[in-house]
Every structure is written in structure tokens, then in C-alpha cells.
Amino acid sequence: MSGNSVIDIQKVNEVKDLIVSFVKMKRAQRIYLPNNEILQKLHIELVHKFKKFFISEEKLSLMITPTDLFYEKQLVYSNPDRAESLAFQLYSNGINNLVFYRGVEDRELFDLISILNIDMLDEDSLEDDIVTLMWSREFNFIEYSIRDDYYLPAQQGNDIFEFINKKEISEQGNERSDLEFDPEEFEPPPVIPHNEVALTDEEIENIRAEIEYEDENALQIGMLDVLLELLFQERDQEEQARLSMIIEKFLMALFYEGNLRILNALLMRFNEHINGVFSSSDIIRALYEKIISLLSNGENISELINMLNSTYHQGLNDVLLFLSNLRKDIVPLLLNKLVDLKHIAYRRVFCEAIAQNGYDYVDMIGSRLNSSSEPIIKDIIYILGKVKNPKALDYLYKAMKFPSRELRLEAVSSIGRYREENSEKYLVEALLDPDLDVRTAALRNIVAHGSYQTVNSLINFIGTEGFMNKSQQEKKRFFMALAKLAGPALVGFLEDVIINKKYPSIQIENEMKISAIAALEMIGDHNALMVLRKAKGVCRQPVTDYIENAIKSILK
């Protein structure tokens, strides 16, 4: 067996082990609270395995079928149980290829698993499927492609970087498409034991506890309905005051007990009533506003943080929903309290709450970039990307110049969430960053959101010495991005790169021409084919080999 074969087998086994960790982490996130030691251990283990894999690889590409995952045509995961199968969950949502790139962040892995778990909770209650949720998340180092026969509209050019190593798939004339897959007729392959994920006795007990919890929830809502009805019908002022005090103490007691889930349900019910059956009652509306003000004051926010920092933990969604119920002018208080939170997961939830109401507080938020704490600065950059106020771009541009690679990467990701003229200009400038991961993130955001006007800036950049000194792979990615943005209008420029331009060395000349050939292959129209045939007569080896392969690919 050759050395390469040994390496391939090792990599396949490494991917199998990585996916086992991914599935375990996915299951654990559904069961445990965010700061549970088991969940944290599994998260660290998963991140470590990804980093180990990317020491020698640029990307991890998984082909997806209804029951299986394949890496380099090798089976690395199989589970015929549709209720638990990672493969079936992805495939049934239209995803037939999932790619992780070197530099994938801990947060992106956590968010991806969270999206998969959201999808599994209650399909009937979801407005968005996995694809929409992943699209809205705007991952920098995770990409996916959609089945041609999926019911969603085709996503043109969804993964241009994958195109570099694209495998040609022959079309089958009259065979049934994957869309016609019938689970009742499907003969599942043997179950691979190491991919089985069974519920433990403890997890079964947790599920039972959840059912009991929901019953208690309904009881509490019924009590609130009765109390509000009594208050609505009461005309005696003293009795109104007494009932109001009972309702206030009832809700505040739930807060002090740390029972945020039930408290959220009751606040939502209360809000429904003041906008519905009790909308004519000034007393009930005033009581609701008083309770929200009490929950929003500094003392109670500090109490919430003490809960989150203690051994008693809350679900992330419960905390976010609670913060969303509070007063809209609470942003300055939450900003001041960020530093008091010990756990990054809860800090990020506070960031989401700040961003929800932070549009008018951009300058206050931006001023926190002067903090001495790098984790807090990273959170502020994240918030600035979420507030969707164009003024935030000036602060994000400042963050793009920070010495810390992690902060610059976060800044580029946040800038990529905007669709403003300045955001494209800043992303083009980020292509000069000294770190490859930052440059790659900038290029991905340009491809995802850039406009035709960006093309001229990119073309000018290609002519610089800095671009000439980049690696072959980075040059190729850049030309592919340019082809994605400009399309057939770029053919003339690519012809000039291959046939007419002069370069400082043979190596740079070959790299530039090979990159331009890949872009022409991606464009793939008649004019691109004519340029390739013309170039074949004037270029030398090894460039001509790439030209021949590109011509064959286009003709297919």
C-alpha cells in the first residue's frame, strides 16, 4: 500500500471520528444547559478534532445522501433512522454537500449545531427551514450546496470555491430523481454501531421532567388569566390595588426563583391580553408596564447576572426571550453589565438583546471598542454587525485595523452583514490583511454580497505587487470570486491576463494564467471557450494542460 493510500485511510478514519463527536455534541446540546460540564467537554473535543484535521487540509467536504455521509467517496457516517439521522435531516432540507474550511470558528460550529437542533424541535412551528436559517447566519467558513431537484429555487453559484475541485456528475436519462425517494421502499444499509446515539436513562428522565414542566406552565398561565379577569371586572379601588399586588408578586417571585421559562410564557400571555381582551383597561396596562420596569432596573439585571454566573443555569433562548421582553431603553445598562458575565454563551445572548434595540445607540456601542478586554471588544464588534445601522461601519473599519487577528476576523464578518457602498470598499481593503484567514473571510463576503461595481476595484488589485506575491491557491480563489461577480463580462480581461500581460517571473506567469483559466472554465460560455482555444496555441506547458482540461469541462 502506498504512502498516499495510508494517509487517505487515516484521514477517512479521522473524519469518521470527527462526525461521531459532531453528532454527540448535537445530541448533548438538546439535552444539557449551556454550561454543563459534559456539553463543554464535547464542544472542546469537537473543536480540537476540527483543528487537528485542518493542520494538513484546506477543507472538509461531505457529500450527503438520504442516510449516509461520504468524504472523498468513502462512507464516514450511516444511520437509517430518519428521526435521528444527521444525513437525512440535511438531505431532506435540500442540502447535498456541506463544506467546512480551515479557520472555521468555535462559534460557527456551535451556531450550526444550534440551527440543526432548532429544526428538530417542531417542524410544524418553524417558519424557516435549515437552508434559510443557515443563509441568515452568514457563515464565513461553512458552506453548503442545494440539490437541483429540491423545491427551493436554485441558488446560482452557491459555492464557487467548491467549483475548483468540482467533480463532474453524469446525468442519468430516465432514472428517478432523489426527489422521488420513498422511505417505505428504501432498503437501509446495515447500521454502523459507532454512529448510533442512544438515549441514556438520565436523558429519558430529563424528557419526562420536560413534560411535567409544560403541565406546570399551563397551570401558571391559567392562574394569570383568572387574576387578570378578576382585576378587569373589579371596580373597588382597594381591591384593584390588592389584586395588582398579587399579580406583581406572582410574576416577580418567578424571576427571583430563576424560573425564566415560565416567566417568559406569562409575560407573553400578559402582553397578549393588554393588546386583546383587556386592551380597554388602563389599570392592567399600567400594571404590565410597572412589572416590565421592575424587571428592567439595574438591581434585577444584576440579580439575573448572578443567576447566570452561579451553578444554576438558564437556557440561552430563555434568557434572550426574557431580555427581549424588557424596556427598549435598557441598552446602556446591558452594555455596562457585559463585563460582569463570566460565560461567553450568556455574553453573546446579551449582545443579541443589545443589538435588537441598539440602532439608536451606535455611538455609545462603538465607544466600547476602547475597552481593555479583548473578549468584550469582540462582543462589541459582533453587536455593531447586528444593529444594521450604517453608522456602525465606521467603527467596524476601525476594528478592522486592530492588531488582534481574532478581532479583525470578527470585524470583517460584521462588515459583511451590511449592504452599503462603504462595506464593499472596506471588504476590498481587507484583502490586503496580513492574515490569510482574514483575507479569505473578506473574499467570501465580497462574493456573497458584492455588486458589479466592486469588480473594478478587484481588477485593479490584481495588478498590484501584493497580489502577485500571493499563493497559487489564493490567486485562484480570487479569480473565481471575480468570475462569480462579473460573469461573461470578465472574459476580455481574462484573455488579456493569459495572452498579453507580462510577468516578473515564470512562476508568477504560470500561476496567473492557471487562475484565469479556472475563471474561464467557471464562466463556461462560448466566448470563454474561444479564448481558451486561442490561448492553447500561444501558451506552453504546464499551462496548456490546464487549458485542455478546461475545454473538456466546458464541452461536457
C-alpha positions in Angstrom: 0.0 0.0 0.0 1.4 3.4 -1.0 2.1 6.2 1.5 -0.7 8.3 -0.1 -3.2 5.5 0.5 -2.2 5.2 4.1 -2.7 8.9 4.5 -6.1 8.7 2.9 -7.3 5.9 5.2 -6.1 7.9 8.2 -8.0 10.9 7.0 -11.1 8.9 6.4 -10.9 7.5 9.9 -10.2 11.0 11.3 -13.4 12.3 9.6 -15.4 9.4 10.9 -14.3 10.2 14.5 -15.0 13.9 13.9 -18.6 13.2 12.8 -19.2 11.0 15.8 -18.1 13.9 18.0 -20.4 16.3 16.0 -23.4 14.0 16.5 -22.7 13.6 20.2 -22.4 17.4 20.5 -25.6 17.9 18.6 -27.5 15.5 20.9 -25.9 16.9 24.1 -26.9 20.5 23.1 -30.6 19.4 23.0 -30.3 17.8 26.5 -28.0 19.9 28.6 -27.9 23.5 29.7 -25.1 25.6 28.0 -22.6 25.5 30.8 -23.0 21.8 31.7 -19.5 20.2 32.0 -20.4 17.3 29.7 -21.5 19.8 26.9 -18.4 21.9 27.3 -16.2 18.9 27.2 -17.8 17.7 24.0 -17.6 21.2 22.4 -13.9 21.4 23.2 -13.3 17.9 21.8 -15.1 18.7 18.6 -13.2 21.9 18.1 -9.9 20.1 18.7 -10.7 17.5 16.1 -11.5 20.1 13.5 -8.3 21.9 14.2 -6.3 18.7 14.0 -7.9 17.8 10.7 -7.1 21.3 9.2 -3.5 21.1 10.1 -2.9 19.3 6.8 -6.2 20.0 4.9 -7.8 23.2 3.5 -11.4 22.0 3.6 -13.6 19.1 4.7 -16.3 18.4 2.1 -19.1 16.0 2.9 -21.4 14.5 0.2 -24.9 13.8 1.6 -27.4 11.1 0.7 -30.7 10.3 2.5 -28.9 8.0 5.0 -25.1 8.5 4.5 -22.3 11.0 4.6 -19.3 10.5 2.3 -15.8 12.0 2.4 -13.7 11.5 -0.7 -16.2 8.9 -1.8 -15.7 7.0 1.4 -18.6 6.2 3.8 -18.0 8.1 7.0 -21.5 8.1 8.6 -24.6 6.0 8.1 -27.9 6.0 10.1 -31.2 4.8 8.6 -33.2 6.1 11.5 -34.8 9.2 9.9 -35.7 10.7 13.3 -32.1 10.8 14.5 -30.1 10.7 11.2 -27.9 13.7 10.6 -27.7 12.7 6.9 -31.5 12.5 6.5 -32.0 15.8 8.3 -29.6 17.7 5.9 -30.7 15.9 2.8 -34.5 16.3 3.4 -33.8 20.0 3.8 -32.3 20.1 0.3 -28.5 20.1 1.3 -26.4 17.6 -0.6 -23.0 18.9 0.2 -21.6 20.5 3.4 -18.1 22.1 3.4 -16.0 23.2 6.4 -13.0 25.4 5.6 -9.8 25.8 7.6 -10.3 28.6 10.1 -13.9 27.6 11.0 -14.7 29.3 14.3 -15.9 27.7 17.5 -19.0 30.0 17.3 -19.8 28.9 13.8 -19.8 25.2 14.8 -22.0 26.0 17.8 -24.4 28.0 15.7 -24.6 25.3 13.0 -25.5 22.7 15.6 -28.0 25.1 17.2 -29.7 25.5 13.8 -29.9 21.7 13.3 -31.4 21.4 16.8 -33.9 24.2 16.1 -35.1 22.3 13.0 -35.6 19.1 15.0 -37.8 20.7 17.7 -41.1 21.2 15.9 -41.2 21.3 12.2 -44.8 22.5 12.1 -43.9 25.6 14.1 -40.9 26.6 12.1 -41.3 29.4 9.6 -37.8 28.8 8.1 -36.1 25.5 7.2 -32.4 24.7 7.7 -31.3 26.3 4.5 -32.9 29.6 5.3 -31.6 29.6 8.9 -28.1 28.9 7.6 -28.4 31.6 5.0 -29.4 34.1 7.6 -26.5 33.2 9.8 -24.0 34.1 7.0 -21.2 31.6 7.9 -17.7 32.6 6.8 -16.1 29.1 6.9 -19.1 26.8 6.4 -20.7 26.4 3.0 -23.4 24.2 1.5 -24.9 23.4 -1.8 -28.6 22.6 -2.7 -29.9 19.6 -4.6 -31.0 20.5 -8.1 -34.4 18.8 -7.5 -35.1 20.5 -4.2 -38.3 22.5 -4.0 -36.4 25.7 -3.2 -35.4 28.0 -6.2 -31.9 27.1 -7.4 -29.1 29.0 -5.7 -26.9 30.1 -8.6 -23.2 29.8 -7.9 -23.8 28.8 -4.2 -20.3 27.5 -3.6 -17.8 29.0 -6.0 -14.8 27.8 -4.0 -16.0 24.2 -4.3 -16.0 24.7 -8.1 -12.2 24.5 -8.1 -12.4 20.8 -7.2 -15.8 20.2 -8.8 -16.4 16.6 -9.8 -18.4 16.0 -12.9 -21.6 14.0 -12.3 -23.0 12.3 -15.4 -26.7 12.8 -16.0 -28.9 9.7 -16.0 -31.5 9.9 -18.7 -34.8 8.5 -17.3 -33.8 7.4 -13.8 -35.8 8.6 -10.9 -34.5 11.7 -9.2 -33.7 11.8 -5.5 -36.9 13.8 -5.0 -38.8 10.6 -5.7 -37.1 8.8 -2.8 -39.7 6.7 -1.0 -38.7 5.9 2.6 -41.2 3.0 2.6 -39.4 1.3 -0.3 -35.9 2.2 0.8 -33.7 -0.7 1.9 -31.4 0.8 4.5 -27.8 -0.4 4.8 -26.6 -2.1 7.9 -26.4 0.3 10.9 -22.8 1.2 11.8 -22.6 0.8 15.6 -20.2 3.7 16.2 -22.7 6.2 14.8 -25.6 5.1 17.0 -26.6 7.7 19.5 -29.0 6.2 22.1 -30.7 8.0 24.9 -29.4 7.3 28.3 -31.7 6.7 31.4 -30.7 10.2 32.6 -31.8 11.7 29.3 -35.1 9.9 29.3 -35.7 11.2 32.8 -35.0 14.7 31.6 -37.6 14.3 28.8 -40.2 13.2 31.4 -39.3 16.3 33.5 -39.8 18.5 30.5 -43.3 17.1 30.0 -44.1 17.8 33.7 -42.7 21.2 33.2 -45.1 22.0 30.4 -48.0 20.9 32.5 -46.9 23.3 35.2 -46.6 26.0 32.6 -50.2 25.6 31.6 -51.3 25.8 35.2 -49.4 29.1 35.8 -50.9 30.6 32.7 -54.4 29.6 33.9 -53.8 31.3 37.2 -52.7 34.5 35.5 -55.8 34.5 33.3 -58.0 34.2 36.3 -56.2 37.0 38.2 -56.4 39.4 35.3 -60.0 38.6 34.7 -60.8 39.4 38.4 -58.8 42.7 38.1 -60.6 43.6 34.9 -64.1 43.1 36.5 -63.2 44.7 39.8 -64.4 48.3 40.5 -63.3 48.8 44.1 -60.0 50.7 44.1 -58.7 48.9 47.2 -59.5 45.5 45.8 -57.9 46.6 42.5 -54.7 47.5 44.4 -54.7 44.2 46.2 -55.1 42.2 43.0 -52.4 44.2 41.3 -50.0 43.5 44.1 -50.8 39.7 44.0 -50.1 39.6 40.2 -46.9 41.6 40.6 -45.6 39.4 43.4 -46.6 36.3 41.5 -44.5 37.3 38.5 -41.6 38.7 40.4 -41.4 35.5 42.5 -40.9 33.5 39.4 -38.0 35.8 38.4 -36.3 35.5 41.8 -36.7 31.8 41.7 -34.9 31.8 38.3 -37.9 30.3 36.5 -37.4 32.3 33.3 -39.2 29.9 31.0 -42.5 30.1 32.8 -42.0 33.9 33.4 -41.5 34.4 29.7 -44.7 32.5 28.9 -46.6 34.6 31.4 -45.2 37.9 30.2 -46.2 36.9 26.6 -49.7 36.0 27.8 -49.9 39.3 29.7 -48.9 41.2 26.6 -51.5 39.4 24.5 -54.2 40.3 27.0 -53.3 44.1 27.1 -53.5 44.1 23.3 -56.6 41.9 23.2 -59.4 41.2 25.6 -58.2 43.7 28.2 -57.0 46.4 25.9 -59.5 48.9 27.3 -58.2 48.5 30.9 -55.7 51.3 31.8 -55.1 49.5 35.2 -54.0 46.3 33.6 -51.8 48.1 31.0 -50.2 50.2 33.8 -49.5 47.1 35.8 -47.8 45.4 32.9 -45.5 48.4 32.3 -44.7 48.6 36.0 -43.6 44.9 36.1 -41.5 45.3 33.0 -39.9 48.4 34.5 -39.1 46.5 37.7 -37.5 43.6 35.8 -35.5 46.2 33.7 -33.9 48.0 36.6 -30.2 47.7 37.4 -30.7 45.7 40.6 -32.7 43.0 38.9 -30.4 42.8 35.9 -27.5 42.3 38.4 -29.6 39.5 40.0 -30.1 37.9 36.6 -26.3 38.0 36.0 -25.7 36.4 39.4 -28.0 33.6 38.4 -26.2 33.1 35.1 -22.8 33.2 36.8 -23.9 30.7 39.5 -24.3 26.9 39.4 -28.0 27.5 38.4 -28.1 27.8 34.7 -30.7 29.0 32.2 -31.3 28.0 28.6 -29.9 30.5 26.1 -33.3 31.0 24.4 -35.0 31.6 27.7 -32.5 34.3 28.6 -32.8 36.0 25.2 -36.6 36.0 25.3 -36.6 37.4 28.8 -34.3 40.3 27.8 -36.4 40.9 24.7 -39.4 41.5 27.0 -37.7 44.3 28.9 -37.7 48.0 28.2 -36.2 49.2 24.9 -34.0 51.8 26.6 -32.2 49.1 28.6 -29.3 49.1 26.1 -26.9 51.3 28.1 -27.4 49.1 31.2 -26.8 45.9 29.4 -23.7 47.3 27.8 -22.3 48.2 31.3 -23.2 44.7 32.5 -21.5 42.7 29.8 -18.2 42.7 31.6 -19.8 41.0 34.7 -20.9 37.9 32.7 -18.5 35.0 33.2 -19.7 32.7 30.4 -19.2 33.6 26.8 -22.5 32.0 25.7 -24.5 34.3 28.0 -22.5 37.3 26.9 -23.4 36.6 23.3 -27.1 36.4 24.4 -26.8 39.8 25.9 -25.2 41.0 22.7 -28.2 39.8 20.7 -30.5 41.7 23.1 -28.4 44.8 22.8 -28.4 44.6 19.0 -32.2 44.2 18.9 -32.6 47.7 20.4 -29.2 49.2 19.6 -29.9 51.1 16.4 -30.1 54.5 18.1 -27.2 53.7 20.4 -24.5 53.1 17.8 -22.1 55.8 19.0 -22.4 54.5 22.6 -21.8 51.0 21.5 -18.9 52.0 19.2 -17.2 53.8 22.1 -16.8 50.5 23.9 -14.2 49.5 21.3 -11.7 51.3 23.6 -12.2 48.6 26.3 -9.1 46.9 27.7 -10.7 43.5 27.4 -10.4 41.7 24.1 -13.4 39.4 24.6 -15.6 42.4 25.3 -14.2 44.2 22.2 -15.1 41.1 20.2 -18.6 41.2 21.6 -18.9 44.9 20.7 -17.8 44.2 17.1 -20.5 41.5 16.9 -23.2 43.9 18.1 -22.1 46.5 15.6 -22.6 44.0 12.9 -26.1 43.2 14.1 -27.6 46.6 14.7 -27.9 47.3 10.9 -27.1 51.0 11.3 -24.8 52.2 8.5 -23.0 54.4 11.0 -21.6 51.3 12.6 -19.4 50.7 9.6 -17.0 53.4 10.6 -16.5 51.7 13.9 -16.1 48.3 12.3 -13.5 49.8 9.9 -11.6 50.9 13.0 -11.8 47.4 14.4 -10.5 46.0 11.1 -7.2 47.7 11.9 -6.7 46.1 15.3 -3.5 44.1 15.9 -5.5 41.1 17.0 -6.3 38.6 14.2 -9.4 37.4 16.0 -10.8 41.0 16.2 -10.0 41.7 12.6 -11.8 38.4 11.6 -14.8 39.4 13.7 -14.8 42.9 12.1 -14.7 41.5 8.5 -17.6 39.1 9.4 -19.6 42.0 10.8 -18.9 44.3 7.9 -20.1 41.5 5.6 -23.6 41.7 7.1 -24.1 45.2 5.6 -25.2 46.0 2.0 -23.7 49.5 1.9 -21.2 51.0 -0.5 -18.7 51.5 2.2 -19.0 47.9 3.4 -17.8 46.7 -0.1 -15.0 49.2 -0.1 -13.8 48.1 3.4 -14.0 44.4 2.4 -11.8 45.0 -0.7 -9.3 46.8 1.6 -9.4 43.8 3.9 -7.9 41.7 1.1 -4.6 43.3 2.0 -4.7 42.0 5.5 -1.6 40.1 6.5 -3.6 37.1 7.7 -4.8 34.5 5.2 -8.0 33.7 7.2 -9.0 37.4 7.3 -8.4 37.8 3.6 -10.4 34.6 2.9 -13.3 35.8 5.0 -13.3 39.2 3.2 -13.3 37.5 -0.2 -16.2 35.2 0.8 -18.2 38.2 1.9 -17.5 40.1 -1.3 -18.6 37.1 -3.3 -21.8 36.7 -1.2 -22.9 40.3 -1.2 -20.7 42.3 -3.6 -22.0 44.2 -6.5 -20.8 44.7 -10.1 -19.3 48.0 -9.0 -16.8 46.0 -6.9 -15.3 44.4 -9.9 -13.2 47.4 -11.0 -11.6 47.6 -7.5 -10.8 43.9 -7.6 -9.3 44.1 -11.1 -7.1 47.0 -10.0 -6.0 44.9 -7.1 -4.9 42.1 -9.3 -2.3 44.3 -10.9 -0.6 45.1 -7.7 2.7 43.5 -6.4 0.9 42.4 -3.3 -1.4 40.3 -5.3 1.4 38.8 -7.5 3.1 37.6 -4.3 0.1 35.6 -3.1 0.0 31.8 -3.2 -1.4 29.9 -6.2 -4.4 28.8 -4.2 -5.3 32.3 -3.1 -4.8 33.7 -6.6 -7.2 31.0 -7.9 -9.8 31.8 -5.3 -9.6 35.5 -6.2 -10.1 34.9 -9.9 -13.1 32.6 -9.2 -14.6 35.3 -7.0 -14.2 37.8 -9.7 -15.8 35.5 -12.3 -18.7 35.0 -9.9 -19.3 38.7 -9.6 -18.7 39.8 -13.2 -19.6 36.7 -15.2 -19.2 36.8 -19.1 -18.2 40.5 -18.9 -14.9 39.4 -17.5 -13.8 37.2 -20.5 -11.9 40.1 -22.2 -9.9 40.8 -19.1 -9.1 37.1 -18.6 -7.9 36.9 -22.2 -5.6 39.7 -21.6 -4.2 38.0 -18.4 -3.5 34.8 -20.3 -2.3 36.0 -23.7 -1.0 39.6 -23.5 0.3 40.5 -20.0 3.9 40.3 -19.0 5.0 39.0 -15.5 8.1 39.3 -13.4 8.8 35.5 -13.3 7.8 32.3 -14.9 6.3 31.0 -11.7 4.0 34.1 -11.3 3.1 33.9 -15.0 2.0 30.3 -14.7 0.1 30.9 -11.5 -1.8 33.9 -13.0 -2.6 32.1 -16.2 -3.8 28.9 -14.4 -6.0 31.1 -12.2 -7.5 32.9 -15.2 -8.1 29.6 -16.9 -10.1 28.3 -13.9 -12.2 31.5 -14.0 -12.9 31.0 -17.7 -13.9 27.4 -17.0 -16.4 28.7 -14.4 -17.9 31.2 -16.8 -18.2 28.4 -19.4 -19.8 30.3 -22.3 -19.0 30.3 -26.0 -16.6 33.3 -25.6 -14.8 31.7 -22.8 -14.3 28.6 -24.9 -13.0 30.6 -27.8 -10.4 32.4 -25.6 -9.2 29.0 -24.2 -8.8 27.6 -27.7 -6.9 30.7 -28.8 -4.7 30.6 -25.7 -3.9 26.9 -26.3 -1.9 27.9 -29.4 0.3 30.5 -27.7 0.9 29.1 -24.2 3.4 26.5 -23.0 3.4 23.6 -20.6 2.1 23.2 -17.9 -0.4 25.9 -18.7 -1.7 24.0 -21.8 -2.6 21.0 -19.7 -5.0 23.2 -17.7 -6.4 24.7 -20.9 -7.2 21.3 -22.3 -8.9 20.2 -19.1 -10.9 23.4 -19.0 -12.1 23.0 -22.6 -13.1 19.4 -21.9 -15.1 20.5 -18.9 -16.9 23.2 -20.8 -17.8 20.9 -23.7 -19.2 18.3 -21.3 
